[in-house]
Amino acid sequence: MNRRLSISGHARRRMRQRGITETDIHRVLEAPDISRPGNEPNRTVYERNLGKVTCVVTVDGSNPVIVVTAFIK
């Protein structure tokens, strides 16, 4: 888990609601099954099956990586 993250308040609320841990976020971002453009400009959605398909939305080119939201597909 070397990647530095900045997880937004919105993302943290959604993570709590959806049972997604910070470890899950790191696992998705370190080895996604797929990535695709997000619904808004400059956003990317990363997906990985962690027993359930977990999706993480980030801001393109951010450092540290800004996590906008997370959800289960």
BELHU-V211947 format. One record per helix or strand. SS is the DSSP state (H for helix, E for strand). FROM is the first residue (numbers start at 1). TO is the last residue. If there is no record, write none. Layout:
# BELHU-V211947
SS/FROM/TO  SS/FROM/TO
This chain:
# BELHU-V211947
E/5/7  H/9/18  H/22/30  E/34/37  E/43/49  E/53/59  E/65/72
